[in-house]
């Protein structure tokens, strides 16, 4: 295959070289082809183009003849960017000249003010246009009838003024042009001048209003500051009374809350006592630990007791006497028994006294522990009281600082208000009229030449857009020429539409148009590769019901009639149809062969004609893609290709499924079926792109369900309609 590809590439390069030598540069040919294509497209749409151009020119002429002459008057105004002082230098509210980068913004702002509703209202009020019939006539509008509300009339007049006035500011200048257009030249000049004058007056009025607004604003702020000051002072006094705090606020100790209190002193004393109690508890605990760690009669506290010492001495004496008597007498001697009883009594007394002493040490430890706990609880309580008192002091200091801040703000506003009243004034305007509007003598519209040129240009654009959209949006595959033009794939054959939606019946007739078309397709496939007919042939399409099963069956039947051994495999494991077409059972088939449940036997390979066998899909598996991607499919195809001259795979559609691309990688050739008048170029390119990701050998496309009569209306006839049919005489002779 690689050797064949390199040979084809070399042959293509030699052919291109001879073509370039014979016909010159390919760029010039491309330009010529583009020109011819453009002229051909224009010829195909010549009627629509002519109608669009004629309609555009006729519309322009009609509009020009029927339009009323309009006159435009122009007034020029100079706009300076300086702004004089309004509120006085002491208040630091003087506006300085705009910086160079902000000049354009300032000038555009002035133009927006000129076009505002407020200036238009001033013009309408000055000229009293609300009830002026001549004004409505100049605006080509009937005067409002009846007792129309004032606000409605105002909206109408202001809308007319703003709609017919426009202003512009040429670059590199400060001279703004104010244009007004109407059917009355006198009104155009009068209203244009009124716009310029009211623009200047509105600027002066805004300056005056800004000073008034400032005084009113500061006065309101001053009253609010006084109210806040009184409220904050009352809140400070109320909180001090409620919290029991008696404080005097001065400039030196303002905001401080470090004064000592009984709570703080008590906390200090109790803290010292708690520390002492802790030391005592540690000492008592140490004594108890030492005492409890030793035997009862060996501890220091027990041995230090005089009573214990006396009892020990008495016990020693009794023990000595008892030892002496036992040396002379037996144990039941009366005196020995008496001494033994006395010794036991001393031992019991000694144990009781020692336990009493040890319990005393323990009681001392527990008392010290309880004392420490009580003192710590009192310290914790006093800490909470101290923190609460500190919190109250913080709140008090915050309120006091807020009151001082309000007092400072009130004093500052009061001083500013006094300065504002003393320095308020109105500065001169930065606007000036340069040229007043004169009554125009020549109408500015309509202009016939300009309208015709615009209409002709618009007509050309509309016609080009119409033709372009019509050509670009036509994405359907309708005729055989669209296969190579829109899908960029060689055409193997054209299959006409069935006569009665029964392709099987037409295929049974060897002289039917469909049979003749599939015979032609069969001939193409016999010479589609360098080795002739592919051993493994895959038939697929982009979407269901495009005729791939019929095509697979027709190819298999035609090759079998030629004497070639052919096996047709229904590889559509999702919607199989071969068993229905041939009337076979579907209990055994491809799915069983791929899972190992079946073998190549008469149960799976059904002989349906001379040299023709069919392998149905078998039971539908839960995951067809996993079966098709396994190693058994390649081994099966290899075994079948050794037994048969051609293995034809009827695969599922490409879009939405991974089965067809997987099968294409195992096939020696792929036939792509495209249904006429249904398939779209974009959809087909997507399907082919998915298919080519597996690097298959795509032989070409087959156009199915093609109606030649319908195709001849758009392009030159492809073979002609009669190509697909025998005449009635031929049928009779047959």
C-alpha positions in Angstrom: 0.0 0.0 0.0 2.8 2.5 0.9 4.6 1.7 -2.4 1.4 2.3 -4.3 0.9 5.6 -2.5 4.4 6.8 -3.3 4.0 5.8 -6.9 0.7 7.7 -7.1 2.3 10.8 -5.5 5.2 10.7 -8.0 2.8 10.4 -10.9 0.8 13.3 -9.5 3.9 15.5 -9.2 4.9 14.7 -12.8 1.3 15.4 -14.0 1.3 18.8 -12.2 4.7 19.7 -13.7 3.4 19.0 -17.2 0.2 20.9 -16.4 2.2 23.9 -15.2 4.4 23.9 -18.3 1.4 23.7 -20.6 -0.9 26.2 -18.9 1.4 28.5 -17.0 1.1 29.7 -13.4 -1.6 28.2 -11.2 -2.3 31.5 -9.5 -3.4 33.0 -12.8 -5.6 30.0 -13.4 -7.1 30.4 -9.9 -8.0 34.0 -10.6 -9.5 33.1 -14.0 -11.5 30.3 -12.3 -12.7 32.8 -9.7 -13.8 35.3 -12.3 -15.6 32.6 -14.3 -17.3 31.3 -11.2 -18.4 34.8 -10.2 -19.8 35.4 -13.7 -21.6 32.1 -13.6 -23.1 32.8 -10.2 -24.2 36.2 -11.5 -25.8 34.6 -14.6 -27.6 32.1 -12.5 -29.1 34.9 -10.4 -29.3 37.6 -13.1 -33.1 38.0 -12.6 -32.9 38.5 -8.9 -29.9 40.9 -9.3 -31.8 42.9 -11.9 -34.9 43.1 -9.8 -33.0 44.2 -6.7 -31.2 47.0 -8.6 -34.3 48.1 -10.5 -36.3 48.2 -7.2 -33.5 50.2 -5.5 -33.3 52.8 -8.3 -37.1 53.1 -8.6 -37.5 53.5 -4.9 -34.8 56.3 -4.9 -36.5 58.1 -7.8 -39.9 57.8 -6.2 -38.7 59.0 -2.8 -36.9 61.9 -4.4 -39.9 63.1 -6.4 -42.3 62.7 -3.5 -40.1 64.2 -0.8 -40.7 67.8 0.4 -37.8 70.2 0.0 -36.1 70.9 3.3 -33.9 73.8 4.3 -31.0 73.7 6.8 -29.8 76.8 8.7 -26.5 76.8 10.6 -25.3 78.8 13.6 -21.7 78.6 14.9 -20.8 78.9 18.6 -17.3 79.1 20.2 -16.8 76.8 23.2 -14.0 77.7 25.6 -12.9 75.3 28.3 -12.0 77.9 31.1 -14.3 78.2 34.1 -14.2 81.2 36.4 -14.6 81.2 40.1 -18.1 80.7 41.5 -17.8 80.1 45.2 -14.7 82.0 46.0 -11.0 81.1 46.4 -11.2 80.7 50.2 -13.6 77.8 49.8 -11.3 76.1 47.2 -14.1 75.4 44.8 -12.8 77.3 41.9 -12.7 75.3 38.6 -9.5 75.6 36.7 -9.0 75.1 32.9 -9.3 71.5 31.7 -6.1 69.6 31.1 -5.1 68.8 27.5 -6.1 65.2 27.8 -9.6 66.2 29.1 -10.5 68.8 26.4 -12.2 66.3 24.1 -14.3 65.0 26.9 -15.3 68.6 27.9 -16.2 69.6 24.4 -18.3 66.4 23.9 -20.1 67.1 27.1 -21.0 70.6 25.9 -22.4 69.1 22.7 -24.5 66.6 24.7 -25.9 69.5 26.8 -26.7 71.4 23.5 -28.7 68.3 22.3 -30.4 67.8 25.7 -34.1 68.0 26.4 -33.7 70.9 28.7 -32.3 73.2 26.0 -35.0 72.2 23.6 -37.7 73.0 26.2 -36.1 76.5 26.7 -36.2 77.1 22.9 -39.9 75.9 22.7 -40.8 78.2 25.6 -38.9 81.2 24.2 -40.5 80.9 20.7 -43.9 79.8 22.1 -44.0 76.9 19.6 -46.6 74.8 21.5 -49.5 76.5 19.8 -47.8 77.7 16.6 -49.5 76.2 13.5 -46.6 77.4 11.3 -44.1 75.4 13.3 -46.1 72.2 12.9 -46.4 72.9 9.2 -42.6 73.4 8.9 -42.2 70.1 10.7 -44.7 68.4 8.3 -47.1 67.6 11.0 -50.7 68.4 11.7 -51.2 70.6 14.7 -52.6 68.7 17.8 -56.4 68.9 17.8 -58.7 69.5 20.8 -57.7 70.3 24.4 -54.5 68.3 24.4 -52.7 68.3 27.8 -49.7 70.7 28.2 -47.2 67.9 29.0 -48.3 66.0 25.8 -47.8 69.1 23.6 -44.5 69.7 25.3 -43.3 66.1 24.5 -44.4 66.5 20.9 -42.7 69.9 20.3 -39.5 68.9 22.2 -39.3 65.7 20.2 -39.6 67.6 16.9 -37.0 70.1 17.9 -34.5 67.5 19.0 -35.2 65.3 16.0 -34.5 68.0 13.4 -31.5 69.6 15.2 -28.0 68.2 15.0 -24.7 69.6 16.1 -21.1 68.8 15.3 -17.7 69.9 16.3 -15.0 69.7 13.6 -11.6 68.4 14.8 -8.9 70.8 15.7 -11.4 73.6 16.5 -13.7 74.9 19.2 -16.3 76.2 16.9 -19.5 74.1 17.2 -22.1 74.1 14.4 -25.8 74.1 15.2 -27.9 72.9 12.3 -31.7 72.9 12.1 -33.7 71.5 9.2 -37.4 72.2 8.3 -39.5 72.9 5.3 -39.7 76.6 6.2 -36.3 78.4 5.7 -37.3 81.2 8.0 -38.2 78.8 10.8 -34.9 76.9 10.3 -32.8 80.1 10.8 -35.0 81.3 13.7 -34.8 78.0 15.6 -31.1 77.6 15.0 -30.4 81.0 16.5 -32.7 80.3 19.4 -30.8 77.1 20.1 -27.5 79.0 20.3 -28.9 81.7 22.6 -30.6 79.3 24.9 -27.5 77.2 25.1 -25.6 80.2 26.4 -28.4 81.1 28.8 -28.7 77.6 30.1 -24.9 77.6 30.8 -25.2 80.8 32.8 -28.3 79.5 34.6 -26.4 76.3 35.6 -23.6 78.4 37.1 -26.0 80.4 39.2 -27.9 77.3 40.2 -24.7 75.6 41.2 -24.0 78.5 43.7 -27.5 78.3 45.0 -27.4 74.6 45.3 -24.1 74.9 47.2 -25.6 77.3 49.8 -28.7 75.2 50.2 -26.6 72.0 50.5 -24.3 73.5 53.2 -27.3 75.0 55.1 -28.9 71.6 55.2 -25.7 70.0 56.2 -25.2 72.6 59.0 -28.6 71.9 60.4 -28.0 68.1 60.4 -24.6 68.7 62.1 -26.2 70.7 64.8 -28.8 68.1 65.4 -26.1 65.4 65.6 -24.1 67.4 68.0 -27.0 67.9 70.4 -27.9 64.2 70.2 -24.3 63.1 70.9 -24.0 65.4 73.9 -27.3 64.1 75.3 -26.2 60.5 74.7 -22.9 61.1 76.6 -24.7 62.5 79.6 -27.4 59.7 79.6 -24.8 57.0 79.4 -22.7 58.4 82.2 -25.8 58.6 84.4 -26.9 55.1 83.5 -23.4 53.5 84.0 -22.7 55.3 87.2 -19.7 57.0 85.8 -18.8 60.5 87.0 -16.2 61.9 84.6 -15.1 65.4 83.7 -13.9 65.7 80.1 -11.0 68.1 79.5 -8.7 68.7 76.6 -5.8 67.0 78.4 -7.5 63.8 79.6 -10.2 63.5 76.8 -10.9 59.9 75.9 -8.8 58.5 78.8 -10.5 56.0 81.2 -7.6 54.9 83.4 -9.0 56.1 86.8 -8.7 53.6 89.6 -11.8 52.1 91.3 -12.8 49.9 94.3 -13.3 47.0 92.0 -9.7 47.3 90.7 -8.3 47.6 94.2 -10.3 44.6 95.5 -9.1 42.6 92.5 -5.5 43.4 93.4 -5.9 42.3 97.0 -7.8 39.1 96.2 -5.2 38.3 93.6 -2.4 38.5 96.2 -4.5 36.4 98.7 -5.1 33.8 96.0 -1.4 33.6 95.2 -0.7 33.1 98.9 -3.4 30.4 99.2 -1.9 28.7 96.2 1.5 28.6 97.9 -0.1 27.2 101.1 -2.0 24.6 99.1 1.2 23.5 97.4 2.9 23.1 100.8 0.0 21.2 102.3 -0.2 19.0 99.2 3.5 18.2 99.4 3.2 17.2 103.1 0.2 15.0 102.4 2.0 13.3 99.5 5.0 12.6 101.7 2.8 11.4 104.6 0.7 9.1 102.4 3.8 7.6 100.7 5.3 6.2 104.0 4.0 3.4 106.3 1.7 4.6 109.1 4.1 4.5 112.1 7.2 5.6 110.1 6.0 9.0 108.9 7.5 12.1 110.4 4.2 13.6 111.7 3.3 10.4 113.5 6.7 9.9 115.1 6.7 13.6 116.2 3.5 13.2 118.2 4.2 12.9 122.1 1.2 10.5 122.5 2.7 8.2 119.9 6.0 8.4 121.6 4.5 7.5 124.9 2.6 4.6 123.4 5.7 3.3 121.7 7.6 3.5 125.0 4.8 1.7 126.8 4.6 -0.9 124.1 8.4 -1.6 124.4 8.1 -2.0 128.2 5.2 -4.5 127.8 7.0 -6.4 125.1 10.1 -6.7 127.3 8.2 -8.0 130.3 6.3 -10.4 128.1 9.5 -11.8 126.6 10.9 -12.4 130.1 7.8 -14.2 131.4 7.7 -16.4 128.3 11.2 -17.5 129.1 9.9 -18.9 132.3 6.3 -19.9 131.8 4.0 -21.2 129.2 1.8 -19.0 127.0 -1.3 -19.8 129.0 0.2 -18.5 132.1 -2.2 -15.9 133.6 0.3 -13.1 133.8 1.5 -13.7 130.3 -2.1 -13.6 129.0 -2.7 -10.3 130.8 0.4 -8.8 129.4 -0.5 -9.9 125.9 -3.9 -8.3 126.2 -2.3 -5.0 127.4 0.1 -5.2 124.5 -2.7 -5.6 122.0 -4.6 -2.7 123.5 -1.5 -0.5 123.2 -1.1 -1.5 119.5 -4.7 -0.6 118.8 -4.4 2.7 120.5 -1.2 3.4 118.6 -2.9 2.7 115.3 -5.8 4.9 116.1 -3.6 7.9 117.1 -1.4 7.5 114.0 -4.5 7.4 111.7 -5.8 10.5 113.5 -2.6 12.4 112.9 -2.4 11.4 109.2 -6.1 12.4 108.7 -5.2 15.8 110.2 -2.5 16.3 107.6 -5.0 15.4 104.9 -7.6 17.7 106.3 -5.0 20.6 106.2 -4.4 19.9 102.5 -8.1 19.8 101.7 -8.8 23.0 103.6 -5.9 24.7 101.7 -7.3 23.5 98.4 -10.8 24.8 99.2 -9.4 28.1 100.3 -7.5 28.5 97.1 -10.6 27.6 95.0 -12.8 30.1 96.8 -10.2 32.9 96.3 -9.9 32.1 92.6 -13.7 32.2 92.2 -13.8 35.6 93.9 -10.9 36.8 91.6 -12.8 35.6 88.5 -15.9 37.4 89.6 -14.0 40.6 90.3 -12.3 40.3 86.9 -15.7 40.1 85.2 -16.8 43.2 87.1 -13.6 45.0 86.2 -14.0 44.1 82.5 -17.6 45.3 82.6 -16.5 48.6 84.1 -13.8 48.9 81.5 -16.4 48.2 78.8 -18.6 51.0 80.2 -15.6 53.3 80.2 -14.8 52.4 76.5 -18.4 53.2 75.5 -18.3 56.4 77.4 -15.0 57.5 75.8 -16.4 56.6 72.3 -19.4 58.7 72.9 -17.3 61.6 74.1 -15.1 61.4 71.1 -18.1 61.3 68.8 -19.5 64.4 70.5 -16.2 66.2 70.0 -16.1 65.2 66.3 -19.6 66.5 65.8 -18.7 69.8 67.4 -15.6 70.2 65.1 -17.7 69.4 62.0 -20.4 71.8 63.1 -17.9 74.6 63.6 -16.3 74.0 60.2 -19.6 74.0 58.4 -20.7 77.1 60.1 -17.5 78.9 59.0 -17.9 77.6 55.4 -21.5 78.8 55.3 -20.5 82.3 56.3 -17.7 82.4 53.7 -20.1 81.1 51.0 -22.7 83.7 51.7 -20.1 86.4 51.5 -18.4 85.2 48.3 -21.2 83.8 46.2 -21.3 85.3 42.6 -21.8 84.6 38.9 -19.0 84.4 36.5 -19.0 85.2 32.8 -20.0 82.6 30.2 -17.4 80.6 28.3 -19.7 80.4 25.2 -20.1 83.0 22.4 -22.0 83.1 19.1 -19.6 83.5 16.1 -22.1 83.5 13.2 -25.8 83.7 13.4 -27.9 81.6 11.1 -29.2 83.3 7.9 -32.3 82.2 6.0 -31.2 79.6 3.5 -32.2 80.0 -0.1 -31.4 76.6 -1.5 -32.9 73.3 -0.2 -30.5 70.8 1.2 -32.7 67.8 0.5 -33.8 65.8 -1.5 -30.7 65.4 -3.8 -31.6 63.2 -6.8 -28.0 62.4 -7.8 -27.0 61.5 -4.3 -30.1 59.4 -3.7 -29.5 57.5 -7.0 -25.9 56.8 -6.1 -26.8 55.6 -2.6 -29.7 53.5 -4.0 -27.4 51.9 -6.6 -24.7 51.1 -4.1 -27.3 49.7 -1.7 -28.8 47.7 -4.5 -25.4 46.2 -5.4 -24.7 45.4 -1.7 -28.2 43.8 -1.3 -27.9 41.8 -4.5 -24.4 40.6 -3.6 -25.6 39.7 -0.1 -28.6 37.8 -1.5 -26.5 35.8 -4.0 -23.8 35.1 -1.4 -26.2 33.9 1.2 -28.1 31.8 -1.3 -24.9 30.1 -2.5 -23.4 29.7 1.0 -26.5 28.5 2.8 -27.2 25.9 0.1 -25.4 23.1 2.0 -27.5 20.2 0.9 -26.1 17.4 -1.4 -28.6 17.4 -4.3 -26.7 16.5 -7.4 -23.6 14.3 -8.1 -21.4 17.4 -8.7 -21.9 18.4 -5.0 -20.1 15.3 -3.9 -16.7 16.5 -5.1 -17.5 20.2 -4.6 -18.8 20.1 -1.0 -17.5 16.8 0.4 -14.2 16.6 -1.6 -14.6 12.9 -2.3 -14.5 11.0 -5.6 -17.9 9.8 -6.9 -18.3 6.1 -7.4 -21.9 5.9 -8.6 -25.3 7.5 -8.7 -28.3 5.5 -7.5 -31.7 6.8 -8.6 -34.7 6.9 -6.4 -36.9 3.8 -6.2 -40.1 4.0 -8.2 -42.4 3.0 -5.4 -40.2 3.3 -2.3 -39.4 -0.4 -2.8 -35.7 -0.7 -3.7 -35.8 -4.5 -3.2 -38.4 -4.9 -5.9 -36.4 -2.7 -8.3 -33.2 -4.6 -7.5 -35.0 -7.9 -8.5 -35.5 -6.4 -12.0 -32.1 -6.5 -13.8 -33.3 -3.8 -16.2 -34.5 -1.4 -13.7 -32.6 2.0 -13.2 -31.5 1.0 -9.8 -30.0 -2.3 -11.0 -28.2 -0.6 -13.8 -26.8 2.0 -11.4 -25.5 -0.7 -9.0 -24.0 -2.5 -12.0 -22.1 0.6 -12.8 -21.0 0.9 -9.1 -19.9 -2.7 -9.2 -17.7 -1.9 -12.2 -16.1 1.0 -10.4 -15.3 -1.2 -7.3 -13.6 -3.8 -9.4 -11.0 -1.3 -10.4 -11.0 0.9 -7.3 -7.6 -0.2 -6.0 -4.3 -1.2 -7.6 -5.2 -4.9 -6.7 -8.7 -4.6 -8.0 -11.7 -5.4 -5.8 -10.9 -4.9 -2.1 -11.0 -8.1 -0.1 -12.8 -6.5 2.8 -15.3 -3.7 1.9 -17.0 -1.5 4.4 -20.3 0.3 3.4 -21.3 3.1 5.8 -23.1 6.5 5.9 -23.3 9.5 8.1 -26.8 8.9 9.4 -29.4 6.1 9.3 -31.7 5.2 6.4 -29.5 6.6 3.7 -29.4 3.3 1.7 -26.2 1.6 3.0 -28.0 -1.7 3.6 -29.5 -1.7 0.2 -26.1 -0.7 -1.3 -24.4 -3.5 0.6 -26.9 -6.1 -0.6 -26.8 -4.9 -4.2 -23.0 -5.0 -4.3 -22.9 -8.4 -2.7 -25.6 -9.7 -5.1 -23.9 -8.2 -8.2 -20.4 -9.6 -7.3 -22.0 -13.1 -6.6 -23.6 -13.0 -10.1 -20.1 -12.5 -11.5 -19.0 -15.8 -9.9 -17.1 -14.2 -7.0 -17.6 -15.8 -3.6 -19.1 -13.1 -1.4 -20.1 -13.0 2.3 -22.2 -10.1 3.6 -21.9 -9.4 7.3 -24.5 -7.4 9.1 -22.2 -5.3 11.4 -24.9 -3.1 12.7 -25.2 -4.6 16.2 -27.7 -1.9 17.3 -30.4 -2.0 14.5 -29.7 -5.1 12.4 -31.8 -5.6 9.3 -30.1 -8.3 7.1 -32.0 -11.2 8.8 -35.3 -9.5 8.0 -34.3 -8.8 4.3 -33.3 -12.5 3.7 -35.9 -14.0 6.1 -33.2 -15.6 8.4 -33.2 -16.2 12.1 -31.0 -14.0 14.3 -30.1 -16.4 17.1 -26.6 -16.9 15.8 -24.4 -14.4 14.1 -21.6 -11.8 14.4 -22.1 -11.1 18.1 -21.8 -14.8 18.9 -18.7 -15.1 16.7 -17.0 -12.2 18.5 -17.8 -13.5 22.0 -16.7 -17.0 21.2 -20.2 -18.5 21.6 -20.5 -19.4 17.9 -18.2 -20.7 15.2 -18.1 -20.4 11.4 -20.8 -23.0 10.7 -24.0 -23.2 8.7 -25.8 -21.9 11.8 -23.9 -18.6 11.5 -23.0 -18.4 7.8 -26.2 -18.7 5.8 -26.1 -19.5 2.1 -28.7 -17.3 0.4 -27.8 -17.8 -3.2 -25.1 -18.9 -5.6 -21.7 -17.7 -4.3 -23.5 -15.5 -1.7 -23.5 -16.0 2.1 -24.9 -13.9 4.8 -23.8 -13.5 8.5 -26.5 -11.8 10.5 -25.8 -9.6 13.5 -26.8 -12.2 16.1 -28.3 -11.2 19.5 -27.8 -7.5 20.2 -25.0 -7.2 22.8 -25.1 -4.7 25.6 -21.9 -3.0 24.4 -21.3 -3.4 20.6 -18.3 -1.1 20.5 -16.4 -3.3 23.0 -17.0 -6.4 20.8 -15.9 -4.6 17.6 -12.7 -3.3 19.2 -11.7 -6.7 20.4 -9.0 -8.9 18.7 -11.5 -11.5 17.5 -13.0 -9.3 14.8 -9.7 -9.0 13.0 -9.1 -12.7 13.2 -12.6 -13.4 11.9 -12.2 -11.1 8.9 -8.8 -12.6 8.1 -10.4 -16.1 8.1 -13.3 -15.0 6.0 -11.1 -13.2 3.5 -9.2 -16.4 3.1 -12.4 -18.3 2.3 -14.2 -15.7 0.1 -13.2 -13.4 -2.7 -14.9 -10.4 -1.0 -16.2 -9.7 2.6 -18.8 -6.9 2.7 -19.5 -5.2 6.0 -22.8 -3.4 6.4 -21.9 -1.0 9.3 -24.0 1.4 11.4 -23.9 5.2 10.7 -20.9 7.2 11.7 -22.4 10.1 13.6 -23.0 9.4 17.2 -21.4 6.0 17.2 -17.9 4.6 17.3 -18.6 1.4 15.5 -18.1 2.5 11.9 -14.7 4.2 12.5 -13.5 1.1 14.3 -14.6 -1.2 11.4 -13.0 1.1 8.8 -9.6 0.5 10.2 -9.9 -3.2 9.4 -11.3 -2.8 5.9 -9.4 -2.6 2.6 -11.8 -0.1 1.3 -14.7 2.1 2.5 -17.7 3.1 0.4 -19.5 6.2 1.8 -23.3 6.3 1.1 -24.9 9.8 0.8 -28.6 10.3 0.3 -29.6 13.0 -2.1 -31.6 16.0 -0.8 -31.1 14.9 2.8 -27.4 14.9 3.6 -25.7 18.2 4.5 -22.2 19.2 3.7 -21.2 20.1 7.2 -22.6 16.9 8.6 -20.8 14.8 6.0 -17.5 16.6 6.7 -17.9 15.8 10.4 -18.6 12.2 9.6 -15.6 11.9 7.2 -13.4 13.7 9.7 -14.2 11.0 12.3 -13.7 8.3 9.8 -10.3 9.6 8.6 -9.1 9.7 12.2 -8.6 5.9 11.8 -6.6 6.3 8.5 -9.0 4.1 6.4 -8.9 3.6 2.6 -11.9 5.6 1.4 -12.7 4.6 -2.1 -15.4 7.2 -2.7 -19.0 8.1 -2.3 -22.3 6.7 -3.7 -25.2 9.2 -4.1 -28.5 7.3 -3.4 -32.1 8.2 -4.0 -31.2 10.7 -6.7 -34.0 12.3 -8.8 -32.4 13.3 -12.2 -35.3 15.4 -13.2 -35.0 17.5 -10.1 -31.2 17.8 -10.5 -31.5 19.0 -14.1 -33.3 22.1 -13.0 -30.2 23.5 -11.3 -27.2 22.2 -13.2 -26.7 20.7 -16.6 -28.3 17.3 -16.8 -26.2 14.5 -15.2 -26.5 11.6 -17.7 -30.1 12.6 -18.3 -33.2 11.1 -16.9 -33.6 8.6 -19.7 -30.3 7.1 -18.9 -31.8 5.2 -16.0 -34.7 3.7 -17.8 -35.4 1.3 -20.6 -38.1 2.3 -23.1 -41.3 0.4 -23.2 -40.2 -1.2 -26.4 -37.1 -2.5 -24.7 -39.2 -4.0 -22.0 -41.5 -5.6 -24.5 -38.5 -7.1 -26.4 -37.0 -8.3 -23.2 
